[in-house]
Amino acid sequence: MGDRRPPSKLGEVQPDHWPAEYTTDLIDLPGVLALLVDLEPDQARLLDHVCSGPLLPISDLHAHNALATPPTRSARPPHAGSASCSTAGEWRWCAWNRAGSRTSAR
């Protein structure tokens, strides 16, 4: 019953004791998380600023060779929920709101 795959070799990579640097890292972790939480309002404002900015037409991106895909193929977003392409041929990046639903950057 359960997973029939052989165990990963990574499971064998474990220290035989608790190194002192683990304790230091563990003590530092809440402070780092608090600093990240403090940055969230600034990050939200930056995201709003970027998302409310002008859109670049795909034709401009192709003209400057800014896309990794050949001009003859249709460009696709890197992740199914991270971007959408409007009918005007412009990329419109989206953000995820706190409820987990997609909000378009219009």
Stockholm file with secondary structure:
# STOCKHOLM 1.0

chainA/1-106         MGDRRPPSKLGEVQPDHWPAEYTTDLIDLPGVLALLVDLEPDQARLLDHVCSGPLLPISDLHAHNALATPPTRSARPPHAGSASCSTAGEWRWCAWNRAGSRTSAR
#=GR chainA/1-106 SS CCCCSCCCGGGGCCCSSCCHHHHHHHHHHHHHHHHHHHHHHHHHHHHHHHHTSCCCBHHHHHHTTCCSSCTTSCCCCSSTTTEEECTTSBEEEEEECTTSCEEECC
#=GC SS_cons         CCCCSCCCGGGGCCCSSCCHHHHHHHHHHHHHHHHHHHHHHHHHHHHHHHHTSCCCBHHHHHHTTCCSSCTTSCCCCSSTTTEEECTTSBEEEEEECTTSCEEECC
//
